Amino acid sequence: MMFEPDKSVIKLNQKDEATASKIELIKQLIFGENIQAYESEFELLKKDILEKRRVLEGLVEEVRTELSNTIDNLSTDMNIRITELEENLEQKFENLEKDHRDTLSNVLIELGEKLAKK
C-alpha cells in the first residue's frame, strides 16, 4: 500500500497561504506606500541599534580590561607596602631588643660596681 498525502493537509497549507496573502493585502490597504518607508526605517534603526550594541560591548570589554589591570596593580602595590611594613617592624623590633640588651647590661654593670664597693 502506497502512502497518499492527506488532502486536508494540503487544504490547510492552501488556507495559510490565502490568509497570508489576505494579511498582506490588508497591510497594503492600511499603510499603502508608506509600508516600504516604515520597513526601510525599521531596518536602519535595527542596524543602528546593532552597531551601538557592538560599540558598547567593546567599551564594556575595555573597561573590564582596565579594571582588571588596576586591580592587579593595586594588589602588587599592597604587597610591596605590606613587605615594607613587615621589614620596618622587624627592624624596630631588633632595635628594641638591642636597646633592652644595652639597658640590661648597663644595669648589671652598675650592680656589679655597687657590689664591688661594699
Secondary structure, 3 states (H helix, E strand, C coil): CCCCCCHHHHHHHHHHHHHHHHHHHHHHHHHCCHHHHHHHHHHHHHHHHHHHHHHHHHHHHHHHHHHHHHHHHHHHHHHHHHHHHHHHHHHHHHHHHHHHHHHHHHHHHHHHHHHHHC
